[in-house]
């Protein structure tokens, strides 16, 4: 069973009147449509953020939310602070953005075409991770006897190809002395629950959109009811695989549906006072439930699906209610354009590989304990995770360069090593750098 952690994970969308840098949208999130989602060059404009889905161009507000969510995921996996998912529930936000994108895509193309395009962009980065990780596990001695019977091992190995459930991994395998810690396989497996949940949400989206149009708020609230039923033992599932899938639907399904509801204009039909009045109550109930069930470091919202469902629902609802729909960056945020563009362009790669980077960084950092001067004079520095953070991002940047190109191939684009939007474009015969316009 894959270790869960609350943290975690699609295209070239040109502005209609001003040339836009070549910025793909990550498959794990939404807000801006894929230019080549189906591989046939079908363009789709970005959601305007108004909740109607009208208009085209990237919604920079969604780009910002996605980038903050991804950064918080990495920060949480390094620090492990229980309050980080409370300050910003990254997973709920990313599911909501993905739901927004799915609703908009389904409104423009057939369900089969949209689902096929989503899977085509999601799976290749996972396959690359599996090719590297599974090969390393096999070389380390992992094999068919790990799950009691060889037949089950071979069957479950197929989840690395189509993750309808959590793929297996060699949990007890040793690391590489001095380079990778013993928990490297667990670190690699941590993000995979999100890939599995995302896959199921994509497959269910055509039915969810129909239900949303027929009965908006009962559909949005149904996953929270499911989470409550599982939490209070009103409903039980046979086997941990089905239980894990239902638990994730209960915890984050309302966020996915809120994203769809936002794109469909459901939220706009609410009186303006409803959301600011409702969200503090729902969030307060969720936080109260968490605090009354031993909320602490090592036992946070990720271990409390019902509290997670309430808190994430409330925060996501408020964020979508406030959605300002930025077609261009506000002046104070323009300096961050290249960084946010890069995080959006390589969201899948960063999400899948950052945990392994943390394990490698921690293993290499431990070598400093052999320096007697540091051990005697600055043990606090060696014990702190803060100095490791720049090194972790440096390793993650290396993974972006080495493995990120597969996201471009999956989307039918020319592979790029560092897609931060610096590509020059022509405007009326004058060459300008992307990000310097407007």
Secondary structure, 3 states (H helix, E strand, C coil): CCCCCCCCCCCCCCCCCCCCCCCCCCCCCCCCCCCCCCCCCCCCCCCCCCCCCCCCCCCHHHHHHHHHHHHHHHHHHHHCCCCHHHHCCHHHHHHHHHHHHHHHHHCCCCHHHHHHHHHHHHHHHHHHHHHHHHHHHHHCCCCHHHHCCHHHHHHHHHHHCCCCCCCCCCCCCCCECCCECCCHHHHHHHCHHHHHHHHHHHHHHHHHHHHHHHCHHHHHHHHHHHHHHHHCCCCCCCCHHHHHHHHHHHHHHHHHHHHHHHHCCCHHHCCHHHHHHHHHHHHHHHHHHHHCCCCECCECHHHCHHHHHHHHHHHHHHHHHHCCCCCCCCHHHHHHHHHHHHHHHCHHHHHHHHHHHHHHHHHHHHHHHHCHHHHHHCHHHHHCCHHHHHHHHHHHHHHHHHHCHHHHHHCCCCCCCCCCCCCEEEECCEEEECCCCC
